[in-house]
Amino acid sequence: MHATHRTSLSMLHRARIGLLLVAGLVLAACGSAAEPAPGPSARRNGIHKIRHVVVIMEENRSFDSYFGTYPGADGIPMRHGKPAVCVPSGIGGCVRPFHDPDDRNSGGPHGPVAGRLDVNGGRMDGFVEVAYQDAVDACRDNPSAKRCGLLRHPDVMGYHDARDIPNYWTYAHSFVLQDHMFEPNWGWSLPAHLWLVSGWSAKCTDPYDPSTCSSNLQGVRTGPSTTVERYADGPLYGWTDLTYLLHSRHVSWASYAVSGRAPDCLSGPVSCYTKLRTGNTPDFWNVLKDFTDVREDDESAAASEPMRAFYAAAARGTLPNVSWVTPDFRDSDHPGASIRTGQAWVTRIVNTVMKSPDWSSTAIFLAWDDWGGFYDHVAPPQVDANGYGLRVPALVISPYARRGYVDHQTLSFDAYLKFIEDDFLGGARLDPKTDGRPDPRPDVREAKPQLGDLRKDFDFSQPPRKPLLLPVDP
């Protein structure tokens, strides 16, 4: 590390301690409206019955592509049992959603521009033309071209149901399905995963100085990760993530990931994904290890735990208070990968937690990071210039989760941050004015009035429900 960077890190460390002391004195003098989490010997009520949050993030599926025909959900509009919506094909006529039994799909472009084109001002009709623009151009000149067949049965308009993903549907039937969970940002995987742990996606001209960060949702060449060219050993991300607050309050956490193929491309074809091979954990999905504050707090080991450590901790009953669990390409449900394999991986994790001594105090949040180019009929609400993005599937699995409940609240991954903050941090937020490590994020997403409250998905008055162990490969 450069000497100037060591000096700046030391100054930042002293400054943030001073800010925390000042904030503590102010709270002591004025009182705090936030409810502190009870100590280990206190009787736990309400949200504080949850002592372990496990966040599992799968990849690239829209809500309609997985739960568009789920009873009671805001799914694909139907008339007489058939889809009532029809998306322009680009060469005349349109394509209706259809059941797709294929185990592997190709999806479509899913960068921030593609997202806005899919939404098309709220008309939700750009999916086919965006995914198959080359075929559209070719077929306009030659309608008999072989590629025109793609436009008559494009898999971005296909949906799966209980025949294809039975375990996901069983979890929805037995626990909570959220049908208005939106990706927190426009675009692809990296910004979504950054948002998952920090409430922001940005690019920093100097990752050692949070004040140099500004919003960024772009791709590999211009996006948040491009500082790796200047700082080969990282860190890449200089703003504040949730673990900074967890560390300061002595709340245990870990990020577990499967080592395997690299994760993402902004556009197809499928060969773009399948040719990316590495023995390392996918950096675009497992981002915490590349945050400056994680390294300053000497938490790099917690940010890079292997999956075997997760299984061992669950078996012992020593899960951290907060866990993020990340697949590799094979297990991710990502276009090009088998959804059967991805479902099996998720089921194995859920079964492991359910068999753990920690089950009676755990909440599992399962979601998919972005829509992957697949059709969805709900226009996302705008909360700021960065999002929301399109809807994604999301489930809550817990012994206190409401049974068969469909949550219609407007949610995004910001709701996960909010829940963790309310449970373990006394309601403290990733807020530059109060968190002791200010950065120039444009807003505090957890405080947005549109954002729902995950506590509504639980019934803490009920006794803990027994595990629901499912076959890994039904």
One Martini backbone bead per residue (centre of mass of N, CA, C, O) as a GRO file, in nm:
protein
  474
    1MET     BB    1   0.098   0.034   0.021
    2HIS     BB    2   0.083   0.345   0.015
    3ALA     BB    3   0.172   0.592   0.228
    4THR     BB    4  -0.068   0.782   0.172
    5HIS     BB    5  -0.280   0.561   0.228
    6ARG     BB    6  -0.201   0.497   0.519
    7THR     BB    7  -0.252   0.782   0.624
    8SER     BB    8  -0.552   0.804   0.534
    9LEU     BB    9  -0.650   0.559   0.695
   10SER     BB   10  -0.576   0.666   0.974
   11MET     BB   11  -0.743   0.925   0.961
   12LEU     BB   12  -1.016   0.785   0.908
   13HIS     BB   13  -1.016   0.617   1.166
   14ARG     BB   14  -1.010   0.855   1.369
   15ALA     BB   15  -1.258   1.004   1.255
   16ARG     BB   16  -1.473   0.776   1.295
   17ILE     BB   17  -1.442   0.757   1.603
   18GLY     BB   18  -1.522   1.048   1.663
   19LEU     BB   19  -1.807   1.032   1.538
   20LEU     BB   20  -1.911   0.803   1.719
   21LEU     BB   21  -1.876   0.953   1.989
   22VAL     BB   22  -2.059   1.188   1.924
   23ALA     BB   23  -2.312   1.023   1.861
   24GLY     BB   24  -2.329   0.894   2.143
   25LEU     BB   25  -2.365   1.158   2.305
   26VAL     BB   26  -2.621   1.252   2.165
   27LEU     BB   27  -2.796   1.001   2.233
   28ALA     BB   28  -2.763   1.022   2.540
   29ALA     BB   29  -2.890   1.312   2.566
   30CYS     BB   30  -3.164   1.264   2.371
   31GLY     BB   31  -3.219   1.003   2.275
   32SER     BB   32  -3.365   0.701   2.128
   33ALA     BB   33  -3.602   0.555   1.906
   34ALA     BB   34  -3.445   0.314   1.892
   35GLU     BB   35  -3.441  -0.033   1.923
   36PRO     BB   36  -3.259  -0.234   2.093
   37ALA     BB   37  -3.101  -0.513   2.103
   38PRO     BB   38  -3.100  -0.772   2.285
   39GLY     BB   39  -2.952  -0.956   2.490
   40PRO     BB   40  -2.877  -1.287   2.548
   41SER     BB   41  -3.059  -1.284   2.831
   42ALA     BB   42  -3.298  -1.182   2.693
   43ARG     BB   43  -3.613  -1.149   2.600
   44ARG     BB   44  -3.749  -1.226   2.291
   45ASN     BB   45  -3.912  -1.008   2.059
   46GLY     BB   46  -4.016  -1.025   1.768
   47ILE     BB   47  -3.760  -0.963   1.562
   48HIS     BB   48  -3.556  -1.077   1.794
   49LYS     BB   49  -3.604  -1.384   1.724
   50ILE     BB   50  -3.401  -1.305   1.508
   51ARG     BB   51  -3.047  -1.429   1.491
   52HIS     BB   52  -3.069  -1.529   1.177
   53VAL     BB   53  -2.951  -1.424   0.859
   54VAL     BB   54  -3.023  -1.559   0.527
   55VAL     BB   55  -2.879  -1.477   0.212
   56ILE     BB   56  -3.002  -1.576  -0.108
   57MET     BB   57  -2.846  -1.540  -0.440
   58GLU     BB   58  -2.971  -1.554  -0.734
   59GLU     BB   59  -3.027  -1.562  -1.106
   60ASN     BB   60  -3.193  -1.421  -1.364
   61ARG     BB   61  -3.518  -1.351  -1.283
   62SER     BB   62  -3.837  -1.308  -1.318
   63PHE     BB   63  -4.133  -1.323  -1.181
   64ASP     BB   64  -4.301  -1.435  -1.426
   65SER     BB   65  -4.093  -1.675  -1.491
   66TYR     BB   66  -4.180  -1.824  -1.196
   67PHE     BB   67  -4.479  -1.667  -1.081
   68GLY     BB   68  -4.705  -1.590  -1.307
   69THR     BB   69  -4.911  -1.854  -1.203
   70TYR     BB   70  -4.954  -1.787  -0.914
   71PRO     BB   71  -5.173  -1.803  -0.675
   72GLY     BB   72  -5.245  -1.459  -0.581
   73ALA     BB   73  -5.060  -1.327  -0.771
   74ASP     BB   74  -4.894  -1.077  -0.963
   75GLY     BB   75  -4.945  -1.187  -1.264
   76ILE     BB   76  -5.019  -1.286  -1.552
   77PRO     BB   77  -5.242  -1.180  -1.752
   78MET     BB   78  -5.576  -1.315  -1.775
   79ARG     BB   79  -5.796  -1.496  -2.020
   80HIS     BB   80  -5.943  -1.782  -2.000
   81GLY     BB   81  -5.646  -1.907  -1.911
   82LYS     BB   82  -5.496  -1.685  -2.086
   83PRO     BB   83  -5.287  -1.476  -2.205
   84ALA     BB   84  -5.345  -1.112  -2.246
   85VAL     BB   85  -5.061  -1.068  -2.341
   86CYS     BB   86  -4.858  -0.889  -2.605
   87VAL     BB   87  -4.545  -0.894  -2.764
   88PRO     BB   88  -4.358  -0.759  -2.980
   89SER     BB   89  -4.153  -0.901  -3.242
   90GLY     BB   90  -4.058  -0.676  -3.487
   91ILE     BB   91  -4.232  -0.830  -3.755
   92GLY     BB   92  -4.498  -0.863  -3.661
   93GLY     BB   93  -4.678  -0.906  -3.423
   94CYS     BB   94  -4.699  -1.136  -3.138
   95VAL     BB   95  -4.611  -1.246  -2.797
   96ARG     BB   96  -4.695  -1.484  -2.570
   97PRO     BB   97  -4.694  -1.627  -2.296
   98PHE     BB   98  -4.522  -1.941  -2.202
   99HIS     BB   99  -4.465  -2.257  -2.142
  100ASP     BB  100  -4.134  -2.366  -2.019
  101PRO     BB  101  -3.963  -2.684  -1.991
  102ASP     BB  102  -3.689  -2.588  -1.994
  103ASP     BB  103  -3.381  -2.605  -1.815
  104ARG     BB  104  -3.269  -2.401  -2.031
  105ASN     BB  105  -3.175  -2.060  -2.083
  106SER     BB  106  -3.095  -1.735  -2.236
  107GLY     BB  107  -3.228  -1.478  -2.246
  108GLY     BB  108  -3.113  -1.135  -2.195
  109PRO     BB  109  -3.045  -0.837  -2.179
  110HIS     BB  110  -2.927  -0.656  -1.845
  111GLY     BB  111  -2.884  -0.371  -1.857
  112PRO     BB  112  -2.980  -0.049  -1.805
  113VAL     BB  113  -3.083  -0.009  -2.095
  114ALA     BB  114  -3.247  -0.270  -2.131
  115GLY     BB  115  -3.446  -0.214  -1.905
  116ARG     BB  116  -3.576   0.042  -2.031
  117LEU     BB  117  -3.660  -0.098  -2.296
  118ASP     BB  118  -3.846  -0.309  -2.174
  119VAL     BB  119  -4.038  -0.103  -2.033
  120ASN     BB  120  -4.117   0.135  -2.216
  121GLY     BB  121  -4.266   0.353  -2.029
  122GLY     BB  122  -4.461   0.100  -1.907
  123ARG     BB  123  -4.540  -0.117  -2.142
  124MET     BB  124  -4.382  -0.391  -2.138
  125ASP     BB  125  -4.258  -0.445  -2.477
  126GLY     BB  126  -3.919  -0.500  -2.529
  127PHE     BB  127  -3.804  -0.797  -2.501
  128VAL     BB  128  -3.772  -0.916  -2.789
  129GLU     BB  129  -3.616  -0.689  -2.936
  130VAL     BB  130  -3.377  -0.681  -2.737
  131ALA     BB  131  -3.292  -0.992  -2.752
  132TYR     BB  132  -3.347  -0.993  -3.103
  133GLN     BB  133  -3.224  -0.771  -3.294
  134ASP     BB  134  -3.078  -0.928  -3.517
  135ALA     BB  135  -3.325  -1.092  -3.611
  136VAL     BB  136  -3.504  -0.855  -3.678
  137ASP     BB  137  -3.325  -0.733  -3.898
  138ALA     BB  138  -3.310  -0.988  -4.080
  139CYS     BB  139  -3.632  -1.037  -4.113
  140ARG     BB  140  -3.702  -0.775  -4.259
  141ASP     BB  141  -3.534  -0.871  -4.518
  142ASN     BB  142  -3.586  -1.203  -4.437
  143PRO     BB  143  -3.857  -1.389  -4.344
  144SER     BB  144  -3.711  -1.688  -4.412
  145ALA     BB  145  -3.520  -1.693  -4.205
  146LYS     BB  146  -3.410  -1.898  -3.959
  147ARG     BB  147  -3.412  -1.680  -3.720
  148CYS     BB  148  -3.725  -1.624  -3.708
  149GLY     BB  149  -3.802  -1.845  -3.498
  150LEU     BB  150  -3.725  -1.686  -3.242
  151LEU     BB  151  -3.982  -1.482  -3.271
  152ARG     BB  152  -4.209  -1.713  -3.216
  153HIS     BB  153  -4.019  -1.849  -2.951
  154PRO     BB  154  -3.919  -1.673  -2.706
  155ASP     BB  155  -3.772  -1.731  -2.395
  156VAL     BB  156  -3.846  -1.450  -2.260
  157MET     BB  157  -4.167  -1.555  -2.264
  158GLY     BB  158  -4.117  -1.766  -2.066
  159TYR     BB  159  -4.247  -2.003  -1.820
  160HIS     BB  160  -4.259  -2.127  -1.495
  161ASP     BB  161  -4.352  -2.399  -1.272
  162ALA     BB  162  -4.425  -2.667  -1.071
  163ARG     BB  163  -4.306  -2.863  -1.290
  164ASP     BB  164  -4.003  -2.723  -1.273
  165ILE     BB  165  -4.025  -2.566  -0.959
  166PRO     BB  166  -4.141  -2.715  -0.691
  167ASN     BB  167  -3.985  -2.599  -0.444
  168TYR     BB  168  -4.045  -2.302  -0.479
  169TRP     BB  169  -4.355  -2.343  -0.460
  170THR     BB  170  -4.354  -2.471  -0.180
  171TYR     BB  171  -4.240  -2.228  -0.032
  172ALA     BB  172  -4.470  -2.040  -0.109
  173HIS     BB  173  -4.701  -2.216   0.020
  174SER     BB  174  -4.551  -2.231   0.321
  175PHE     BB  175  -4.477  -1.928   0.310
  176VAL     BB  176  -4.324  -1.652   0.139
  177LEU     BB  177  -4.440  -1.438  -0.122
  178GLN     BB  178  -4.293  -1.183  -0.330
  179ASP     BB  179  -4.458  -0.967  -0.584
  180HIS     BB  180  -4.277  -0.671  -0.513
  181MET     BB  181  -3.978  -0.735  -0.602
  182PHE     BB  182  -3.711  -0.517  -0.666
  183GLU     BB  183  -3.467  -0.420  -0.815
  184PRO     BB  184  -3.269  -0.155  -0.700
  185ASN     BB  185  -3.170  -0.150  -1.004
  186TRP     BB  186  -3.048  -0.084  -1.302
  187GLY     BB  187  -2.961  -0.407  -1.414
  188TRP     BB  188  -2.706  -0.591  -1.320
  189SER     BB  189  -2.527  -0.775  -1.095
  190LEU     BB  190  -2.323  -0.593  -0.954
  191PRO     BB  191  -2.510  -0.368  -0.848
  192ALA     BB  192  -2.698  -0.562  -0.692
  193HIS     BB  193  -2.478  -0.672  -0.495
  194LEU     BB  194  -2.396  -0.404  -0.380
  195TRP     BB  195  -2.678  -0.331  -0.273
  196LEU     BB  196  -2.720  -0.570  -0.079
  197VAL     BB  197  -2.464  -0.453   0.122
  198SER     BB  198  -2.497  -0.101   0.076
  199GLY     BB  199  -2.721   0.074  -0.092
  200TRP     BB  200  -2.511   0.081  -0.344
  201SER     BB  201  -2.374   0.207  -0.666
  202ALA     BB  202  -2.027   0.267  -0.747
  203LYS     BB  203  -1.759   0.501  -0.824
  204CYS     BB  204  -1.408   0.537  -0.746
  205THR     BB  205  -1.127   0.724  -0.783
  206ASP     BB  206  -1.080   0.660  -0.460
  207PRO     BB  207  -1.115   0.384  -0.250
  208TYR     BB  208  -0.990   0.554   0.011
  209ASP     BB  209  -1.226   0.774  -0.070
  210PRO     BB  210  -1.559   0.828  -0.031
  211SER     BB  211  -1.589   1.119  -0.172
  212THR     BB  212  -1.521   0.985  -0.477
  213CYS     BB  213  -1.806   0.878  -0.502
  214SER     BB  214  -2.039   0.755  -0.762
  215SER     BB  215  -2.285   0.673  -0.939
  216ASN     BB  216  -2.298   0.322  -1.076
  217LEU     BB  217  -2.425   0.079  -1.350
  218GLN     BB  218  -2.212  -0.034  -1.517
  219GLY     BB  219  -1.983  -0.206  -1.676
  220VAL     BB  220  -1.676  -0.342  -1.704
  221ARG     BB  221  -1.534  -0.078  -1.844
  222THR     BB  222  -1.717   0.161  -1.656
  223GLY     BB  223  -1.758   0.054  -1.378
  224PRO     BB  224  -1.706  -0.014  -1.043
  225SER     BB  225  -1.448  -0.224  -1.116
  226THR     BB  226  -1.219  -0.044  -1.271
  227THR     BB  227  -1.008   0.008  -1.032
  228VAL     BB  228  -0.832  -0.250  -1.070
  229GLU     BB  229  -0.622  -0.115  -1.264
  230ARG     BB  230  -0.495   0.054  -1.009
  231TYR     BB  231  -0.586  -0.184  -0.786
  232ALA     BB  232  -0.499  -0.500  -0.793
  233ASP     BB  233  -0.564  -0.559  -0.465
  234GLY     BB  234  -0.723  -0.353  -0.382
  235PRO     BB  235  -0.975  -0.190  -0.331
  236LEU     BB  236  -1.283  -0.089  -0.506
  237TYR     BB  237  -1.480  -0.007  -0.257
  238GLY     BB  238  -1.529   0.304  -0.070
  239TRP     BB  239  -1.783   0.271   0.054
  240THR     BB  240  -2.047   0.189   0.266
  241ASP     BB  241  -2.117  -0.097   0.443
  242LEU     BB  242  -2.286  -0.297   0.664
  243THR     BB  243  -2.033  -0.418   0.815
  244TYR     BB  244  -1.950  -0.162   0.961
  245LEU     BB  245  -2.187  -0.174   1.164
  246LEU     BB  246  -2.156  -0.463   1.263
  247HIS     BB  247  -1.870  -0.434   1.374
  248SER     BB  248  -1.930  -0.195   1.578
  249ARG     BB  249  -2.162  -0.406   1.725
  250HIS     BB  250  -2.075  -0.709   1.729
  251VAL     BB  251  -2.184  -0.844   1.460
  252SER     BB  252  -2.210  -1.127   1.305
  253TRP     BB  253  -2.042  -1.233   0.992
  254ALA     BB  254  -2.084  -1.375   0.647
  255SER     BB  255  -1.935  -1.480   0.331
  256TYR     BB  256  -2.058  -1.724   0.111
  257ALA     BB  257  -1.894  -1.932  -0.148
  258VAL     BB  258  -1.873  -2.062  -0.463
  259SER     BB  259  -1.649  -2.211  -0.648
  260GLY     BB  260  -1.608  -2.086  -0.996
  261ARG     BB  261  -1.753  -1.942  -1.226
  262ALA     BB  262  -1.798  -1.680  -1.383
  263PRO     BB  263  -2.090  -1.479  -1.401
  264ASP     BB  264  -2.107  -1.222  -1.625
  265CYS     BB  265  -2.313  -1.064  -1.876
  266LEU     BB  266  -2.488  -0.821  -2.059
  267SER     BB  267  -2.497  -1.037  -2.296
  268GLY     BB  268  -2.529  -1.238  -2.528
  269PRO     BB  269  -2.485  -1.536  -2.556
  270VAL     BB  270  -2.449  -1.818  -2.379
  271SER     BB  271  -2.143  -1.843  -2.443
  272CYS     BB  272  -2.061  -1.610  -2.261
  273TYR     BB  273  -2.092  -1.781  -1.998
  274THR     BB  274  -1.966  -2.076  -2.052
  275LYS     BB  275  -1.661  -1.960  -2.108
  276LEU     BB  276  -1.652  -1.880  -1.807
  277ARG     BB  277  -1.355  -1.971  -1.625
  278THR     BB  278  -1.298  -2.045  -1.272
  279GLY     BB  279  -1.163  -2.105  -0.938
  280ASN     BB  280  -1.306  -1.859  -0.840
  281THR     BB  281  -1.482  -1.642  -0.690
  282PRO     BB  282  -1.730  -1.444  -0.784
  283ASP     BB  283  -1.689  -1.102  -0.793
  284PHE     BB  284  -1.981  -0.999  -0.893
  285TRP     BB  285  -2.120  -1.152  -0.633
  286ASN     BB  286  -1.859  -1.137  -0.426
  287VAL     BB  287  -1.796  -0.817  -0.281
  288LEU     BB  288  -1.696  -0.763   0.017
  289LYS     BB  289  -1.378  -0.811  -0.012
  290ASP     BB  290  -1.374  -0.511  -0.189
  291PHE     BB  291  -1.394  -0.341   0.067
  292THR     BB  292  -1.243  -0.112   0.253
  293ASP     BB  293  -1.377  -0.156   0.538
  294VAL     BB  294  -1.317  -0.458   0.557
  295ARG     BB  295  -1.008  -0.425   0.566
  296GLU     BB  296  -0.988  -0.225   0.805
  297ASP     BB  297  -1.147  -0.450   0.995
  298ASP     BB  298  -1.031  -0.737   0.945
  299GLU     BB  299  -1.272  -0.906   0.742
  300SER     BB  300  -1.177  -1.088   0.499
  301ALA     BB  301  -1.245  -1.374   0.597
  302ALA     BB  302  -1.559  -1.331   0.620
  303ALA     BB  303  -1.572  -1.253   0.296
  304SER     BB  304  -1.429  -1.571   0.228
  305GLU     BB  305  -1.618  -1.815   0.263
  306PRO     BB  306  -1.678  -2.132   0.244
  307MET     BB  307  -1.934  -2.358   0.226
  308ARG     BB  308  -1.832  -2.556   0.441
  309ALA     BB  309  -1.860  -2.346   0.671
  310PHE     BB  310  -2.164  -2.325   0.665
  311TYR     BB  311  -2.239  -2.621   0.720
  312ALA     BB  312  -2.085  -2.636   0.989
  313ALA     BB  313  -2.232  -2.407   1.142
  314ALA     BB  314  -2.514  -2.526   1.120
  315ALA     BB  315  -2.456  -2.796   1.266
  316ARG     BB  316  -2.354  -2.646   1.539
  317GLY     BB  317  -2.505  -2.363   1.588
  318THR     BB  318  -2.295  -2.108   1.448
  319LEU     BB  319  -2.427  -1.893   1.309
  320PRO     BB  320  -2.437  -1.606   1.204
  321ASN     BB  321  -2.631  -1.335   1.207
  322VAL     BB  322  -2.500  -1.283   0.911
  323SER     BB  323  -2.570  -1.419   0.578
  324TRP     BB  324  -2.406  -1.469   0.267
  325VAL     BB  325  -2.511  -1.656  -0.031
  326THR     BB  326  -2.309  -1.785  -0.309
  327PRO     BB  327  -2.294  -1.889  -0.617
  328ASP     BB  328  -2.231  -2.037  -0.895
  329PHE     BB  329  -2.316  -2.087  -1.208
  330ARG     BB  330  -2.437  -2.377  -1.180
  331ASP     BB  331  -2.627  -2.278  -0.909
  332SER     BB  332  -2.791  -1.992  -1.019
  333ASP     BB  333  -3.012  -1.989  -1.270
  334HIS     BB  334  -2.864  -1.897  -1.496
  335PRO     BB  335  -2.831  -1.848  -1.799
  336GLY     BB  336  -2.719  -2.178  -1.906
  337ALA     BB  337  -2.829  -2.300  -1.657
  338SER     BB  338  -2.970  -2.519  -1.443
  339ILE     BB  339  -3.265  -2.512  -1.262
  340ARG     BB  340  -3.236  -2.782  -1.119
  341THR     BB  341  -2.960  -2.729  -0.991
  342GLY     BB  342  -3.030  -2.469  -0.842
  343GLN     BB  343  -3.260  -2.584  -0.667
  344ALA     BB  344  -3.086  -2.795  -0.523
  345TRP     BB  345  -2.895  -2.598  -0.382
  346VAL     BB  346  -3.105  -2.444  -0.222
  347THR     BB  347  -3.228  -2.688  -0.075
  348ARG     BB  348  -2.974  -2.770   0.075
  349ILE     BB  349  -2.955  -2.513   0.243
  350VAL     BB  350  -3.233  -2.516   0.375
  351ASN     BB  351  -3.208  -2.792   0.506
  352THR     BB  352  -2.963  -2.724   0.679
  353VAL     BB  353  -3.104  -2.505   0.847
  354MET     BB  354  -3.345  -2.680   0.947
  355LYS     BB  355  -3.134  -2.889   1.098
  356SER     BB  356  -3.055  -2.669   1.277
  357PRO     BB  357  -3.032  -2.520   1.589
  358ASP     BB  358  -3.104  -2.228   1.435
  359TRP     BB  359  -3.392  -2.239   1.311
  360SER     BB  360  -3.571  -2.095   1.547
  361SER     BB  361  -3.379  -1.809   1.459
  362THR     BB  362  -3.455  -1.793   1.140
  363ALA     BB  363  -3.399  -1.610   0.826
  364ILE     BB  364  -3.481  -1.660   0.485
  365PHE     BB  365  -3.354  -1.492   0.194
  366LEU     BB  366  -3.487  -1.529  -0.136
  367ALA     BB  367  -3.327  -1.435  -0.448
  368TRP     BB  368  -3.300  -1.246  -0.756
  369ASP     BB  369  -3.097  -1.006  -0.890
  370ASP     BB  370  -3.230  -1.024  -1.185
  371TRP     BB  371  -3.428  -1.054  -1.488
  372GLY     BB  372  -3.252  -1.148  -1.756
  373GLY     BB  373  -3.479  -1.047  -1.988
  374PHE     BB  374  -3.741  -1.130  -1.875
  375TYR     BB  375  -4.063  -1.126  -1.852
  376ASP     BB  376  -4.264  -0.843  -1.731
  377HIS     BB  377  -4.570  -0.655  -1.631
  378VAL     BB  378  -4.428  -0.464  -1.415
  379ALA     BB  379  -4.376  -0.149  -1.341
  380PRO     BB  380  -4.139   0.026  -1.203
  381PRO     BB  381  -4.067   0.221  -0.957
  382GLN     BB  382  -3.954   0.551  -0.880
  383VAL     BB  383  -3.697   0.668  -0.643
  384ASP     BB  384  -3.458   0.715  -0.849
  385ALA     BB  385  -3.207   0.717  -1.085
  386ASN     BB  386  -3.136   0.395  -1.013
  387GLY     BB  387  -3.452   0.337  -0.940
  388TYR     BB  388  -3.609   0.081  -1.000
  389GLY     BB  389  -3.620  -0.224  -1.115
  390LEU     BB  390  -3.714  -0.518  -1.187
  391ARG     BB  391  -3.873  -0.790  -1.118
  392VAL     BB  392  -3.833  -1.044  -0.862
  393PRO     BB  393  -3.793  -1.314  -0.700
  394ALA     BB  394  -3.930  -1.386  -0.357
  395LEU     BB  395  -3.843  -1.528  -0.028
  396VAL     BB  396  -3.970  -1.646   0.293
  397ILE     BB  397  -3.790  -1.849   0.540
  398SER     BB  398  -3.956  -1.949   0.846
  399PRO     BB  399  -4.083  -2.026   1.161
  400TYR     BB  400  -4.239  -1.719   1.137
  401ALA     BB  401  -4.372  -1.747   0.882
  402ARG     BB  402  -4.617  -1.711   0.688
  403ARG     BB  403  -4.867  -1.906   0.557
  404GLY     BB  404  -4.920  -1.859   0.229
  405TYR     BB  405  -4.800  -1.570   0.175
  406VAL     BB  406  -4.872  -1.269  -0.008
  407ASP     BB  407  -4.659  -1.006  -0.074
  408HIS     BB  408  -4.751  -0.662  -0.188
  409GLN     BB  409  -4.521  -0.507  -0.129
  410THR     BB  410  -4.285  -0.271  -0.172
  411LEU     BB  411  -3.965  -0.394  -0.281
  412SER     BB  412  -3.619  -0.441  -0.192
  413PHE     BB  413  -3.300  -0.496  -0.087
  414ASP     BB  414  -3.333  -0.272   0.126
  415ALA     BB  415  -3.510  -0.450   0.318
  416TYR     BB  416  -3.278  -0.619   0.428
  417LEU     BB  417  -3.123  -0.396   0.563
  418LYS     BB  418  -3.352  -0.298   0.743
  419PHE     BB  419  -3.393  -0.559   0.903
  420ILE     BB  420  -3.106  -0.584   1.017
  421GLU     BB  421  -3.101  -0.307   1.155
  422ASP     BB  422  -3.352  -0.358   1.339
  423ASP     BB  423  -3.241  -0.617   1.480
  424PHE     BB  424  -2.907  -0.540   1.539
  425LEU     BB  425  -2.897  -0.184   1.528
  426GLY     BB  426  -3.144  -0.012   1.633
  427GLY     BB  427  -3.197   0.136   1.333
  428ALA     BB  428  -2.956   0.181   1.192
  429ARG     BB  429  -2.805   0.350   0.916
  430LEU     BB  430  -2.694   0.409   0.586
  431ASP     BB  431  -2.588   0.719   0.696
  432PRO     BB  432  -2.381   0.985   0.653
  433LYS     BB  433  -2.491   1.143   0.922
  434THR     BB  434  -2.450   0.861   1.131
  435ASP     BB  435  -2.223   0.621   1.058
  436GLY     BB  436  -1.909   0.750   1.060
  437ARG     BB  437  -1.889   0.715   0.715
  438PRO     BB  438  -1.897   0.927   0.487
  439ASP     BB  439  -2.092   0.949   0.189
  440PRO     BB  440  -2.239   1.049  -0.144
  441ARG     BB  441  -2.504   0.937  -0.129
  442PRO     BB  442  -2.822   1.033  -0.244
  443ASP     BB  443  -2.958   0.817  -0.038
  444VAL     BB  444  -3.179   0.651   0.196
  445ARG     BB  445  -3.335   0.368   0.116
  446GLU     BB  446  -3.460   0.263   0.390
  447ALA     BB  447  -3.638   0.555   0.403
  448LYS     BB  448  -3.830   0.502   0.193
  449PRO     BB  449  -4.174   0.521   0.156
  450GLN     BB  450  -4.212   0.271  -0.048
  451LEU     BB  451  -4.092   0.086   0.157
  452GLY     BB  452  -4.127  -0.196   0.301
  453ASP     BB  453  -4.193  -0.445   0.568
  454LEU     BB  454  -4.077  -0.759   0.665
  455ARG     BB  455  -4.241  -0.804   0.930
  456LYS     BB  456  -4.515  -0.880   0.775
  457ASP     BB  457  -4.404  -1.190   0.717
  458PHE     BB  458  -4.459  -1.227   1.027
  459ASP     BB  459  -4.534  -1.447   1.322
  460PHE     BB  460  -4.432  -1.399   1.653
  461SER     BB  461  -4.675  -1.554   1.810
  462GLN     BB  462  -4.580  -1.808   1.703
  463PRO     BB  463  -4.464  -2.097   1.699
  464PRO     BB  464  -4.221  -2.266   1.587
  465ARG     BB  465  -4.174  -2.418   1.300
  466LYS     BB  466  -4.128  -2.684   1.137
  467PRO     BB  467  -3.959  -2.842   0.925
  468LEU     BB  468  -3.922  -2.847   0.548
  469LEU     BB  469  -3.820  -3.117   0.393
  470LEU     BB  470  -3.671  -3.152   0.076
  471PRO     BB  471  -3.603  -3.272  -0.212
  472VAL     BB  472  -3.333  -3.199  -0.400
  473ASP     BB  473  -3.449  -3.397  -0.653
  474PRO     BB  474  -3.773  -3.411  -0.765
   0.00000   0.00000   0.00000
